[in-house]
Amino acid sequence: MTVNNGVNVMAGLMIIIGLTGAQLTGQIDITQVSWLWLVAFVGINLFQSGFTGICPAKKILAKLGLKDSDGSCCK
């Protein structure tokens, strides 16, 4: 696992933990349709991309013409 993948795993896990904590304490209700599902989707995507290397956003942005960098965000 690279540092960049580790950052994705950590960020995704923090999002998932935050949503789970808010659900368990009654601050939010993720069983209702809301924008929180978008947050959950992003968190799960970040988490899985850290392990699998599959990132739908990266593919979309590449098709839009953005170039991939050689470095990670944590040099």
N, C-alpha and C positions, 0 to 999 in steps of 0.2 A: 504494500500500500504506500502510495506517495503522500507527501505532506498535503498536496491539494485535495486528494481523496479524503484524507483525514479531516480536513477542514469541512468538507461537504458532509461527512458522517456526523461530526460534532454539531454543525449548524442544524442539520435535519433533526438530530436527537433533541436539541434544545427546544426547537419548535414543537415537536411532539410532546415532550415533557411539559412544556408550558400549557399547551391545549388540554392535556390530560389533567394537570393540576387544577386548571380553571374549571373543568368539567366536574371533577371530584369535589371541589369546594362549593359548587353551586353558583359560581360567578357567570358561567355561560351554560348553554344547553346545545351541545353539538348534534343532538338528535333532530333539531329543527333546521330547516333549510336556511342557510345564511352564508355570508361571505367567509365565515370561519372554515368552510369546506375548502375554499381556495388556499387558505393558510395551511390546512392539513395536507392538501395535495402537494404543495411546495415542500413542506417538511419531509414527507414520505419520499418524494422524488429526490431531494438532496441526500437523504439517508441511503437510498438504494443506489444512487449514482456513485457514491463513494466506494461501494463494494463491487458494482458491476461495470462501471465506466460508461454506462448508457445514460445519456442526458438528452432528453427531447429538446430542451431549450437550446442546447449547443448546436444541435442539428438545424433547428429553425433559424438561428442567428447566422449560421454558416451559409445557409441558402439565401439569406438576405444580403450576403456579401461581407460580413464581418470576418476578420482574420483571427486565427488562433495564435495566442502568444506562446513563447517558449518557456516562460517562467510561471511560477505560481504566485498567489497573492501573499504568500508568507515567506519571503526570502530572508 
